[in-house]
Amino acid sequence: MVLQRIVQALTGSTRSAVVTVISTLLITVLFQPLRHRIQNAIDRRFYRRKYNAQQVLESFAAQLRNETDLKTLPHDKRRV
């Protein structure tokens, strides 16, 4: 609304499609972190098995990136 008022004062136009698009994009960008936090909380609460499996796979992938001795890798995989 503030952006619309500024554009209205500068151009005299009451409605602008550009202002609507810019404000929509701005709102989307600002609320993305909040949406991700809420989604993560829901995933942890209601999809615990899937969430735990994803954490295990991410942990294994991180270990795989850091592993230099390929002979020890199959043993680590069985523990996961």
DSSP file (Angstrom, degrees, kcal/mol; ACC not computed):
  #  RESIDUE AA STRUCTURE BP1 BP2  ACC     N-H-->O    O-->H-N    N-H-->O    O-->H-N    TCO  KAPPA ALPHA  PHI   PSI    X-CA   Y-CA   Z-CA
    1    1 A M     >        0   0    0      0, 0.0     4,-2.3     0, 0.0     5,-0.2   0.000 360.0 360.0 360.0 -38.5    0.0    0.0    0.0
    2    2 A V  H  >  +     0   0    0      1,-0.2     4,-2.2     2,-0.2     5,-0.2   0.927 360.0  49.8 -63.1 -43.7    2.9    2.3    0.8
    3    3 A L  H  > S+     0   0    0      1,-0.2     4,-2.4     2,-0.2    -1,-0.2   0.892 109.5  51.8 -62.2 -39.6    4.4    1.6   -2.6
    4    4 A Q  H  > S+     0   0    0      1,-0.2     4,-2.7     2,-0.2    -1,-0.2   0.905 108.9  50.6 -63.3 -41.2    1.1    2.3   -4.3
    5    5 A R  H  X S+     0   0    0     -4,-2.3     4,-2.3     2,-0.2    -2,-0.2   0.898 110.4  49.3 -63.7 -40.5    0.8    5.7   -2.5
    6    6 A I  H  X S+     0   0    0     -4,-2.2     4,-2.0     2,-0.2    -2,-0.2   0.939 113.7  44.9 -65.0 -46.5    4.3    6.7   -3.5
    7    7 A V  H  X>S+     0   0    0     -4,-2.4     4,-3.1     1,-0.2     5,-0.5   0.893 112.6  52.7 -64.6 -38.9    3.6    5.8   -7.2
    8    8 A Q  H  X5S+     0   0    0     -4,-2.7     4,-2.0     1,-0.2    -1,-0.2   0.901 109.8  48.3 -63.0 -40.6    0.2    7.5   -7.0
    9    9 A A  H  <5S+     0   0    0     -4,-2.3    -1,-0.2    -5,-0.2    -2,-0.2   0.870 117.4  41.9 -67.7 -36.3    1.8   10.7   -5.7
   10   10 A L  H  <5S+     0   0    0     -4,-2.0    -2,-0.2    -5,-0.2    -1,-0.2   0.890 130.9  21.3 -78.4 -39.9    4.5   10.6   -8.4
   11   11 A T  H  <5S-     0   0    0     -4,-3.1    -3,-0.2     2,-0.2    -2,-0.2   0.694  89.9-129.2-105.0 -21.9    2.4    9.7  -11.4
   12   12 A G     << +     0   0    0     -4,-2.0     2,-0.3    -5,-0.5    -4,-0.2   0.381  64.9 132.5  84.8  -5.0   -1.1   10.6  -10.4
   13   13 A S        -     0   0    0     -6,-0.4    -1,-0.3     1,-0.1    -2,-0.2  -0.598  49.6-152.8 -80.6 140.0   -2.3    7.1  -11.4
   14   14 A T  S    S+     0   0    0     -2,-0.3     2,-0.4     1,-0.2    -1,-0.1   0.823  79.4  26.4 -83.8 -31.4   -4.6    5.4   -8.9
   15   15 A R        -     0   0    0     -8,-0.1     2,-0.4    -7,-0.1    -1,-0.2  -0.992  63.4-175.7-134.3 141.2   -3.7    1.8   -9.9
   16   16 A S     >  -     0   0    0     -2,-0.4     4,-1.7     1,-0.1     5,-0.1  -0.992  21.8-153.0-138.4 129.1   -0.5    0.4  -11.4
   17   17 A A  H  > S+     0   0    0     -2,-0.4     4,-2.4     1,-0.2     5,-0.2   0.847 100.0  57.5 -66.2 -33.6    0.1   -3.2  -12.5
   18   18 A V  H  > S+     0   0    0      1,-0.2     4,-2.7     2,-0.2    -1,-0.2   0.914 105.5  49.2 -64.4 -42.4    3.9   -2.7  -12.0
   19   19 A V  H  > S+     0   0    0      1,-0.2     4,-2.6     2,-0.2     5,-0.2   0.899 110.3  51.4 -63.8 -40.1    3.3   -1.7   -8.3
   20   20 A T  H  X S+     0   0    0     -4,-1.7     4,-2.1     2,-0.2    -2,-0.2   0.922 112.2  45.8 -62.8 -44.1    1.1   -4.8   -7.9
   21   21 A V  H  X S+     0   0    0     -4,-2.4     4,-2.4     2,-0.2    -2,-0.2   0.930 114.2  47.7 -65.0 -46.3    3.7   -7.1   -9.3
   22   22 A I  H  X S+     0   0    0     -4,-2.7     4,-2.3     1,-0.2    -2,-0.2   0.915 112.9  47.8 -63.5 -43.4    6.6   -5.5   -7.3
   23   23 A S  H  X S+     0   0    0     -4,-2.6     4,-2.4    -5,-0.2    -1,-0.2   0.884 111.2  51.5 -66.9 -36.8    4.6   -5.7   -4.0
   24   24 A T  H  X S+     0   0    0     -4,-2.1     4,-2.2    -5,-0.2    -2,-0.2   0.927 111.9  46.3 -64.3 -44.5    3.6   -9.3   -4.7
   25   25 A L  H  X S+     0   0    0     -4,-2.4     4,-2.4     2,-0.2    -2,-0.2   0.896 111.9  51.7 -63.9 -40.0    7.2  -10.3   -5.3
   26   26 A L  H  X S+     0   0    0     -4,-2.3     4,-2.3     2,-0.2    -2,-0.2   0.917 110.2  47.9 -63.1 -44.5    8.4   -8.4   -2.2
   27   27 A I  H  X S+     0   0    0     -4,-2.4     4,-1.9     2,-0.2    -1,-0.2   0.910 111.5  51.3 -63.1 -41.8    5.8  -10.1    0.0
   28   28 A T  H  X S+     0   0    0     -4,-2.2     4,-0.8     1,-0.2    -2,-0.2   0.925 111.7  46.3 -61.2 -45.4    6.8  -13.5   -1.4
   29   29 A V  H  < S+     0   0    0     -4,-2.4     3,-0.5     1,-0.2    -1,-0.2   0.890 112.9  49.8 -65.6 -40.0   10.5  -12.9   -0.7
   30   30 A L  H  < S+     0   0    0     -4,-2.3     4,-0.3     1,-0.2    -1,-0.2   0.832 114.1  43.6 -70.5 -31.8    9.9  -11.6    2.8
   31   31 A F  H  X S+     0   0    0     -4,-1.9     4,-2.3    -5,-0.2    -1,-0.2   0.489  87.5  90.0 -96.1  -1.9    7.7  -14.5    3.9
   32   32 A Q  H  X S+     0   0    0     -4,-0.8     4,-2.5    -3,-0.5     5,-0.2   0.929  86.7  50.5 -59.6 -47.2    9.8  -17.4    2.4
   33   33 A P  H  > S+     0   0    0      0, 0.0     4,-2.1     0, 0.0    -1,-0.2   0.904 111.8  48.6 -59.5 -39.3   12.0  -17.9    5.5
   34   34 A L  H  > S+     0   0    0     -4,-0.3     4,-2.3     2,-0.2    -2,-0.2   0.915 110.6  50.6 -64.9 -42.5    8.8  -18.1    7.7
   35   35 A R  H  X S+     0   0    0     -4,-2.3     4,-2.5     1,-0.2    -1,-0.2   0.895 109.8  50.6 -62.5 -40.5    7.2  -20.5    5.3
   36   36 A H  H  X S+     0   0    0     -4,-2.5     4,-2.5     2,-0.2    -1,-0.2   0.904 110.1  49.9 -65.6 -40.9   10.3  -22.8    5.4
   37   37 A R  H  X S+     0   0    0     -4,-2.1     4,-2.1    -5,-0.2    -2,-0.2   0.925 112.8  46.4 -63.0 -43.8   10.4  -22.7    9.2
   38   38 A I  H  X S+     0   0    0     -4,-2.3     4,-2.3     2,-0.2    -2,-0.2   0.918 112.5  50.3 -64.8 -43.1    6.7  -23.7    9.4
   39   39 A Q  H  X S+     0   0    0     -4,-2.5     4,-2.5     1,-0.2    -2,-0.2   0.898 109.9  50.3 -62.9 -40.9    7.2  -26.4    6.8
   40   40 A N  H  X S+     0   0    0     -4,-2.5     4,-2.5     2,-0.2    -1,-0.2   0.900 109.9  50.7 -63.6 -40.6   10.1  -27.9    8.7
   41   41 A A  H  X S+     0   0    0     -4,-2.1     4,-2.0     2,-0.2    -2,-0.2   0.910 111.7  47.6 -63.3 -42.2    8.2  -27.9   11.9
   42   42 A I  H  X>S+     0   0    0     -4,-2.3     4,-2.9     2,-0.2     5,-0.6   0.917 111.6  50.6 -65.3 -42.9    5.3  -29.7   10.2
   43   43 A D  H  X5S+     0   0    0     -4,-2.5     4,-1.7     1,-0.2     8,-0.3   0.915 111.6  47.5 -61.6 -43.3    7.6  -32.2    8.6
   44   44 A R  H  <5S+     0   0    0     -4,-2.5    -1,-0.2    -5,-0.2    -2,-0.2   0.886 118.1  42.2 -64.7 -37.3    9.3  -33.0   11.9
   45   45 A R  H  <5S+     0   0    0     -4,-2.0     3,-0.3    -5,-0.2    -2,-0.2   0.927 129.4  20.5 -77.5 -46.8    6.0  -33.4   13.7
   46   46 A F  H  <5S+     0   0    0     -4,-2.9    -3,-0.2     1,-0.2    -2,-0.2   0.680 128.1  41.8-103.0 -20.3    3.9  -35.4   11.2
   47   47 A Y     X< +     0   0    0     -4,-1.7     4,-2.7    -5,-0.6     5,-0.2  -0.357  66.3 147.7-123.2  51.9    6.5  -37.0    8.9
   48   48 A R  H  > S+     0   0    0     -3,-0.3     4,-3.0     1,-0.2     5,-0.2   0.881  71.0  50.2 -58.3 -45.5    9.1  -38.1   11.5
   49   49 A R  H  > S+     0   0    0      1,-0.2     4,-2.4     2,-0.2    -1,-0.2   0.930 114.5  44.3 -62.5 -44.4   10.2  -41.3    9.7
   50   50 A K  H  > S+     0   0    0      2,-0.2     4,-2.3     1,-0.2    -2,-0.2   0.908 114.4  50.3 -64.8 -41.8   10.7  -39.4    6.4
   51   51 A Y  H  X S+     0   0    0     -4,-2.7     4,-2.0    -8,-0.3    -2,-0.2   0.917 111.9  47.1 -63.4 -44.6   12.4  -36.6    8.2
   52   52 A N  H  X S+     0   0    0     -4,-3.0     4,-2.3     2,-0.2    -1,-0.2   0.896 111.5  51.3 -64.5 -40.6   14.8  -38.9   10.1
   53   53 A A  H  X S+     0   0    0     -4,-2.4     4,-2.5    -5,-0.2    -1,-0.2   0.903 109.0  51.1 -63.6 -40.2   15.6  -40.8    6.8
   54   54 A Q  H  X S+     0   0    0     -4,-2.3     4,-2.4     1,-0.2    -1,-0.2   0.901 109.5  50.2 -64.2 -40.2   16.4  -37.5    5.1
   55   55 A Q  H  X S+     0   0    0     -4,-2.0     4,-2.4     2,-0.2    -2,-0.2   0.902 110.4  50.1 -64.3 -40.8   18.7  -36.6    8.0
   56   56 A V  H  X S+     0   0    0     -4,-2.3     4,-2.6     2,-0.2    -2,-0.2   0.921 111.8  47.7 -63.8 -43.9   20.5  -39.9    7.8
   57   57 A L  H  X S+     0   0    0     -4,-2.5     4,-2.5     2,-0.2    -2,-0.2   0.897 112.0  49.5 -65.4 -39.5   21.0  -39.6    4.0
   58   58 A E  H  X S+     0   0    0     -4,-2.4     4,-2.1     2,-0.2    -1,-0.2   0.898 111.9  49.0 -64.9 -39.4   22.3  -36.1    4.3
   59   59 A S  H  X S+     0   0    0     -4,-2.4     4,-2.3     2,-0.2    -2,-0.2   0.920 112.3  47.7 -64.8 -44.2   24.7  -37.2    7.0
   60   60 A F  H  X S+     0   0    0     -4,-2.6     4,-2.6     1,-0.2    -2,-0.2   0.896 110.7  51.9 -64.5 -40.2   25.9  -40.1    4.9
   61   61 A A  H  X S+     0   0    0     -4,-2.5     4,-2.0     2,-0.2    -1,-0.2   0.894 110.1  49.0 -63.4 -39.9   26.3  -37.8    1.9
   62   62 A A  H  X S+     0   0    0     -4,-2.1     4,-1.3     2,-0.2    -1,-0.2   0.907 112.7  47.5 -65.5 -41.0   28.4  -35.4    3.9
   63   63 A Q  H  X S+     0   0    0     -4,-2.3     4,-1.1     1,-0.2    -2,-0.2   0.890 109.7  54.0 -66.2 -38.6   30.5  -38.3    5.2
   64   64 A L  H  < S+     0   0    0     -4,-2.6     3,-0.4     1,-0.2    -1,-0.2   0.877 105.5  52.9 -63.9 -38.5   30.9  -39.6    1.6
   65   65 A R  H  < S+     0   0    0     -4,-2.0    -1,-0.2     1,-0.2    -2,-0.2   0.841 115.3  41.2 -64.5 -32.1   32.2  -36.2    0.4
   66   66 A N  H  < S+     0   0    0     -4,-1.3     2,-0.3    -3,-0.2    -1,-0.2   0.544  90.9 108.0 -93.4  -8.1   34.8  -36.2    3.1
   67   67 A E     <  +     0   0    0     -4,-1.1     3,-0.1    -3,-0.4    -3,-0.0  -0.524  32.7 168.7 -77.7 132.7   35.8  -39.9    2.9
   68   68 A T        +     0   0    0     -2,-0.3     2,-0.9     1,-0.2    -1,-0.2   0.638  63.9  69.8-112.0 -25.1   39.2  -40.7    1.3
   69   69 A D    >>  -     0   0    0      1,-0.2     3,-1.0     2,-0.0     4,-0.5  -0.833  60.0-171.8 -98.9 103.9   39.5  -44.4    2.1
   70   70 A L  T 34 S+     0   0    0     -2,-0.9     3,-0.3     1,-0.2    -1,-0.2   0.684  78.2  69.4 -70.9 -17.5   37.0  -46.2    0.0
   71   71 A K  T 34 S+     0   0    0      1,-0.2     4,-0.4     2,-0.2    -1,-0.2   0.810 100.1  47.4 -70.5 -28.0   37.6  -49.5    1.8
   72   72 A T  T <> S+     0   0    0     -3,-1.0     4,-1.6     1,-0.2     3,-0.2   0.637  93.0  81.9 -85.6 -13.9   36.0  -48.3    5.0
   73   73 A L  H  X S+     0   0    0     -4,-0.5     4,-2.1    -3,-0.3     5,-0.2   0.908  85.7  52.3 -62.7 -47.2   32.9  -46.9    3.2
   74   74 A P  H  > S+     0   0    0      0, 0.0     4,-1.5     0, 0.0    -1,-0.2   0.866 108.8  52.9 -60.0 -32.8   30.9  -50.1    2.9
   75   75 A H  H  > S+     0   0    0     -4,-0.4     4,-1.1    -3,-0.2    -2,-0.2   0.906 109.5  47.7 -67.2 -40.6   31.3  -50.7    6.6
   76   76 A D  H  X S+     0   0    0     -4,-1.6     4,-1.1     1,-0.2    -1,-0.2   0.862 107.0  58.0 -66.0 -35.8   30.0  -47.3    7.4
   77   77 A K  H  < S+     0   0    0     -4,-2.1     3,-0.3     1,-0.2    -1,-0.2   0.873 102.5  53.1 -64.6 -37.8   27.1  -47.8    5.1
   78   78 A R  H  < S+     0   0    0     -4,-1.5    -1,-0.2     1,-0.2    -2,-0.2   0.827 104.2  56.5 -68.1 -30.8   25.9  -50.8    7.0
   79   79 A R  H  <        0   0    0     -4,-1.1    -1,-0.2     1,-0.3    -2,-0.2   0.808 360.0 360.0 -69.7 -28.8   25.9  -48.9   10.3
   80   80 A V     <        0   0    0     -4,-1.1    -1,-0.3    -3,-0.3    -2,-0.2   0.489 360.0 360.0 -75.2 360.0   23.5  -46.3    8.8
